[in-house]
């Protein structure tokens, strides 16, 4: 049976999802792409109509070598790793996977908030290292989560879910930044909108959940950190480059802020010699925001549904550059 479509798939698809794609297209599947198989990947991409994968970096130079490409379905809600403007110029549809990961990522943010406030990793290591000799005293105490002021930088879907956990679960007053007011959060949670400077000065825990783009690059820099309370903690489930990492390291070293809980970093994987890995008041996680079995499967399924829907013409579920879909596909 001649299959009209060629698809390149990179990591994270289940057998069932791969079968669904193979039923309607020739699929070149790569468990991962690195220097050892990049030439094979580019050869496959040069013939591909669709590309699906998780956090796959696609440069404009790579795009230029994919003349038949029509749809890119990223298995992620963030798409800062993809050249959106170049894709749109080429009339290539980009789809992402919002919503299905919102609650899991908000759970991750709260796991970091709890671990950071209560020094969980540091004290777990103390027990493991045989350091628990006597009664745990003030030198090992953490600080409360309940009742503390939670500042959400970026009250989008994920930020709102974090705010709900804080307000409804832990009785936390909520401050938030957003391009426009969020009446639902204000009515439901009593959340109050602040500009960034005011939020940083008033929050006990500052949680970053903004998309990464030119406007949010190094949004949290040395000046921003200097506005925070010395007793405050910074939690980041957005993107590493939203924070000026050297400035954060300096602020932590000098005690300008008390602690940090980080799931994302300027360079990933985080270099083993990063000071962030060696500080007791910093909890680090390997970008596991959406990394549960259930959620990653739902994300991959949504990406498959996006890709198939766009190619067969029934339409994507969650397009990013929807105008491309309207302009290029729906008139086809
Ligand atoms: C993972 C994320 O990086 O969805 C995003 O934007 O950052 C995380 O969910 C993604 O799942 C990788 O595919």
Boltz pocket constraint, residues with backbone or C-beta under 6 A from the ligand:
constraints:
  - pocket:
      binder: B
      contacts: [[A, 53], [A, 54], [A, 55], [A, 75], [A, 76], [A, 77], [A, 78], [A, 79], [A, 97], [A, 101], [A, 238], [A, 287], [A, 289], [A, 290], [A, 291], [A, 299]]
      max_distance: 6.0
